[in-house]
């Protein structure tokens, strides 16, 4: 599939000066290109680092409690046999490391398929929708989670998850590309 979005980026001072509507803030983007080139994304140790750096950055800004209790993940979420094992391991181990007991995970590709160039844009726009509508999209395109998915510290809802208003302070986006190019980022909510 293919998709397109655009997001207007502002310097924070300029946004305030112009009175722009603020839908989110991105304090950092972490990128790693450490995989071997092949026809399927191959997350090496770099994707563990990009996710952990994203969570660490959010914890430094918002505090560890916000990360533990008021965050969710937008997974790359292709659900291919290789990706579901590798990405779930990355997210599950990061959750353990930061003391997150049941990290809510969304996967927009369950609805859209895999847009070629704009998959992370799909995640970003979906995240804005979570905050606008207070619903975390469930993985409703599946009736169960595969046995090889690492999920001791993840919450993979198979139904939409209603949220209280302003109950999620930060989302973490994780995108993986061919050849091991991985990017992860924290996105701070408009309330924050």
Secondary structure, DSSP 8 states (H G I E B T S, - for coil): -----------HHHHHHHT----EE---EEEEE-S---SS----HHHHHHHHHHHHHHHHHH-HHHHHHSEEEE------HHHHHHHHHHHHHHHHHTT-SSEEEE-THHHH---SS-HHHHHHHHHHHHHHHTEE---TT-SS--TTS--TTEE--SS-EE--TT---EEEEEEEETTTEEEEEEEEES--
